């Protein structure tokens, strides 16, 4: 796309413009053509790069993983001693810890704590989201929740599909969940949290699920493995050993 700038046509490739002294990525750019505003350029706002995270309560660590190989990119100490869930929305990352009964927002680069809020109940086990909505599950309450992305306050609460909810997270506008007692992975309705689909998990202790963009990941404590799953069938695409011995959560940002 070319615009006249100082008398010269220049090619605008990135869609970056200066706003308030900072270059920001515009979602859509319109120009008047023949008296009508027409869309000439568009791109996804924020983030830019898909990033995948994982937590392990054997090591009390949070990890960033390579989205293709599931190899460890970086490692940081978790905020407390029982990290059980991790996942995000756009360029924001969240985490929960069953030892402190807290939900956290983390820095996506350093994994340091940005914000800490009491979880809705006493056994937070999973957290993650879709494009602009955040969800959480609690093992003790047998509940799934939608949370406010800023305050982490509860917006909605629904019974989980079974008695031991252990993971929740999504991709774009699709939400997934897992339960230890049934050994199932589920797709849930993003508004009602009702079950849309139920599939056997790869092994006997499903404990984390979440994704980035159009790729879905899962972890299982029984095998100490991380998996990439098909977003429609929930069948296994790839299997890799987790960084340590007690994988407990997985999810990403984009």
C-alpha positions as CSV (number, residue, x, y, z in Angstrom):
1,X,0.0,0.0,0.0
2,X,1.5,3.4,-1.0
3,X,0.9,6.9,0.3
4,X,2.3,10.2,-0.7
5,X,4.8,11.3,1.9
6,X,6.9,14.5,1.3
7,X,6.0,14.2,-2.4
8,X,7.2,10.6,-2.6
9,X,5.1,7.5,-2.7
10,X,6.2,5.3,0.1
11,X,5.2,1.7,0.9
12,X,3.6,1.3,4.3
13,X,4.3,-2.4,5.3
14,X,3.9,-2.6,9.0
15,X,0.9,-0.5,9.7
16,X,2.6,1.2,12.6
17,X,1.8,4.8,13.3
18,X,2.9,7.2,16.0
19,X,0.1,7.8,18.6
20,X,1.0,9.8,21.7
21,X,4.7,9.4,21.0
22,X,4.5,5.6,20.8
23,X,4.2,3.4,17.7
24,X,1.1,1.3,18.0
25,X,-0.2,-1.3,15.7
26,X,-3.5,-0.3,14.1
27,X,-6.1,-3.0,13.7
28,X,-7.7,-1.3,10.6
29,X,-6.7,1.5,8.3
30,X,-9.3,3.3,6.1
31,X,-8.7,5.9,3.5
32,X,-11.1,7.8,1.3
33,X,-11.2,6.4,-2.2
34,X,-13.8,7.7,-4.7
35,X,-15.7,9.4,-1.9
36,X,-16.0,6.1,0.1
37,X,-13.9,5.0,3.1
38,X,-12.4,1.7,2.2
39,X,-10.3,-0.8,4.2
40,X,-6.8,-0.8,2.8
41,X,-4.9,-2.5,5.6
42,X,-5.6,-4.6,8.6
43,X,-3.7,-6.6,11.2
44,X,-4.2,-8.1,14.6
45,X,-3.5,-5.7,17.5
46,X,-1.0,-6.3,20.3
47,X,1.2,-9.2,21.1
48,X,2.4,-10.1,17.7
49,X,4.0,-13.4,18.6
50,X,2.3,-16.5,19.9
51,X,3.8,-17.6,23.2
52,X,3.2,-20.7,25.2
53,X,3.6,-21.2,29.0
54,X,3.6,-24.1,31.4
55,X,3.8,-24.6,35.2
56,X,5.0,-27.5,37.4
57,X,4.4,-27.9,41.1
58,X,7.2,-30.4,41.6
59,X,9.7,-27.6,40.8
60,X,7.5,-24.6,41.8
61,X,8.4,-23.2,38.4
62,X,6.7,-21.4,35.5
63,X,8.1,-22.0,32.0
64,X,7.9,-20.5,28.6
65,X,7.8,-23.2,25.9
66,X,8.5,-23.3,22.2
67,X,5.1,-23.6,20.5
68,X,6.3,-26.2,18.0
69,X,8.8,-28.4,19.9
70,X,7.5,-27.7,23.5
71,X,11.1,-27.3,24.6
72,X,11.8,-24.9,27.4
73,X,12.7,-21.3,26.4
74,X,12.9,-19.8,29.9
75,X,12.2,-20.7,33.5
76,X,11.1,-18.6,36.5
77,X,10.1,-19.3,40.1
78,X,6.3,-19.3,40.6
79,X,4.8,-16.8,43.0
80,X,4.2,-19.6,45.6
81,X,4.6,-23.3,46.2
82,X,1.7,-25.0,44.3
83,X,1.5,-23.5,40.8
84,X,-1.5,-25.2,39.2
85,X,-2.7,-23.2,36.2
86,X,-1.4,-20.8,33.6
87,X,-2.8,-19.1,30.5
88,X,-3.7,-15.8,28.9
89,X,-5.5,-13.6,26.5
90,X,-3.9,-11.4,23.8
91,X,-0.8,-10.1,25.5
92,X,-1.8,-10.7,29.1
93,X,-0.8,-13.8,31.2
94,X,-2.5,-15.2,34.2
95,X,-1.6,-17.9,36.8
96,X,-3.1,-19.6,39.8
97,X,-1.6,-21.2,42.9
98,X,-3.5,-23.7,45.1
99,X,-1.1,-23.1,48.0
100,X,-2.0,-19.5,48.4
101,X,-5.5,-19.6,46.9
102,X,-4.6,-16.7,44.7
103,X,-4.9,-15.8,41.1
104,X,-2.1,-13.7,39.5
105,X,-1.4,-11.6,36.5
106,X,2.2,-12.2,35.3
107,X,4.6,-10.3,33.1
108,X,4.8,-12.2,29.8
109,X,8.6,-11.7,29.5
110,X,9.9,-12.1,33.1
111,X,7.0,-14.1,34.6
112,X,7.1,-11.7,37.6
113,X,3.9,-11.0,39.4
114,X,2.0,-7.9,38.3
115,X,-1.2,-8.3,40.3
116,X,-2.5,-10.7,43.0
117,X,-6.2,-11.4,43.8
118,X,-7.9,-14.0,46.0
119,X,-9.4,-16.8,44.0
120,X,-13.1,-17.5,44.2
121,X,-12.6,-20.6,46.3
122,X,-9.9,-22.6,48.1
123,X,-8.4,-24.8,45.4
124,X,-7.7,-22.9,42.2
125,X,-6.5,-25.4,39.6
126,X,-6.8,-23.8,36.2
127,X,-6.8,-20.4,34.4
128,X,-6.8,-19.3,30.8
129,X,-8.8,-17.5,28.2
130,X,-10.0,-16.9,24.7
131,X,-9.5,-13.7,22.6
132,X,-10.8,-11.2,25.2
133,X,-12.4,-13.3,28.0
134,X,-10.8,-15.1,31.0
135,X,-11.8,-18.3,32.7
136,X,-10.9,-20.2,35.8
137,X,-11.7,-23.5,37.5
138,X,-11.6,-24.6,41.2
139,X,-11.0,-28.2,42.2
140,X,-12.6,-27.8,45.6
141,X,-15.8,-26.1,44.5
142,X,-16.2,-28.2,41.3
143,X,-16.9,-24.9,39.5
144,X,-15.9,-23.1,36.4
145,X,-15.8,-19.3,36.4
146,X,-15.5,-16.4,34.0
147,X,-13.3,-13.7,35.5
148,X,-12.9,-10.0,34.9
149,X,-9.7,-9.6,32.9
150,X,-8.5,-6.6,35.0
151,X,-9.8,-7.2,38.5
152,X,-10.0,-11.0,38.4
153,X,-13.4,-10.7,40.1
154,X,-16.0,-13.4,39.2
155,X,-18.4,-12.5,36.4
156,X,-20.1,-15.9,36.0
157,X,-20.1,-19.3,37.8
158,X,-21.2,-22.7,36.5
159,X,-20.9,-26.3,37.7
160,X,-18.0,-28.2,36.0
161,X,-18.9,-31.3,33.9
162,X,-17.6,-33.6,36.7
163,X,-16.2,-33.6,40.2
164,X,-12.5,-32.7,39.7
165,X,-12.0,-29.7,37.4
166,X,-8.2,-29.4,36.8
167,X,-7.7,-27.2,33.7
168,X,-9.3,-24.5,31.5
169,X,-8.2,-22.4,28.6
170,X,-8.9,-21.6,25.0
171,X,-8.0,-20.4,21.5
172,X,-9.6,-17.5,19.8
173,X,-13.3,-18.1,20.5
174,X,-13.2,-21.7,21.6
175,X,-12.9,-22.8,25.3
176,X,-11.6,-26.1,26.6
177,X,-11.6,-27.8,30.0
178,X,-10.2,-31.0,31.6
179,X,-11.3,-33.1,34.6
180,X,-9.1,-35.6,36.5
181,X,-11.9,-37.9,37.7
182,X,-13.4,-38.6,34.3
183,X,-10.1,-38.5,32.4
184,X,-11.9,-36.3,29.8
185,X,-11.1,-33.2,27.9
186,X,-14.1,-31.0,27.0
187,X,-15.0,-28.1,24.8
188,X,-17.3,-25.7,26.6
189,X,-19.7,-23.0,25.5
190,X,-18.0,-19.7,26.1
191,X,-21.1,-18.0,27.5
192,X,-22.9,-20.7,29.5
193,X,-19.8,-22.9,30.2
194,X,-22.0,-25.9,29.3
195,X,-20.4,-28.9,27.6
196,X,-20.3,-28.9,23.8
197,X,-18.0,-32.0,23.3
198,X,-16.3,-34.7,25.4
199,X,-13.3,-36.7,24.4
200,X,-11.0,-39.1,26.3
201,X,-7.8,-37.5,27.5
202,X,-4.5,-38.9,26.3
203,X,-3.8,-40.5,29.7
204,X,-5.2,-40.9,33.2
205,X,-4.5,-37.5,34.9
206,X,-5.5,-34.6,32.7
207,X,-4.4,-31.5,34.6
208,X,-4.0,-28.5,32.2
209,X,-5.3,-27.3,28.9
210,X,-5.0,-24.1,26.8
211,X,-3.7,-22.7,23.6
212,X,-2.4,-19.9,21.4
213,X,-4.3,-18.6,18.4
214,X,-5.4,-21.8,16.6
215,X,-3.2,-24.3,18.5
216,X,-4.3,-26.3,21.6
217,X,-2.1,-27.8,24.2
218,X,-2.6,-30.2,27.2
219,X,-0.6,-31.7,30.0
220,X,-1.0,-34.9,32.0
221,X,0.4,-35.6,35.4
222,X,0.1,-39.4,34.9
223,X,2.6,-39.4,32.0
224,X,4.5,-36.2,32.8
225,X,3.9,-35.2,29.2
226,X,2.8,-32.1,27.3
227,X,0.6,-32.6,24.2
228,X,-0.6,-30.7,21.3
229,X,-4.2,-31.5,20.5
230,X,-6.4,-31.2,17.4
231,X,-8.7,-28.3,18.1
232,X,-11.7,-30.1,16.7
233,X,-11.3,-33.7,17.7
234,X,-9.0,-33.2,20.7
235,X,-6.9,-36.1,19.3
236,X,-3.1,-36.0,20.0
237,X,-0.9,-34.3,17.4
238,X,2.4,-34.3,19.3
239,X,3.8,-35.5,22.6
240,X,6.8,-34.2,24.5
241,X,8.2,-34.8,28.0
242,X,7.4,-31.9,30.4
243,X,10.3,-30.0,31.8
244,X,9.9,-31.7,35.2
245,X,8.0,-34.4,37.0
246,X,4.7,-32.8,38.0
247,X,3.1,-30.8,35.1
248,X,0.2,-28.9,36.3
249,X,-0.9,-26.2,33.8
250,X,-0.4,-25.0,30.2
251,X,-1.7,-22.1,28.1
252,X,-0.5,-19.1,26.1
253,X,-0.9,-15.6,24.8
254,X,-0.8,-14.2,21.3
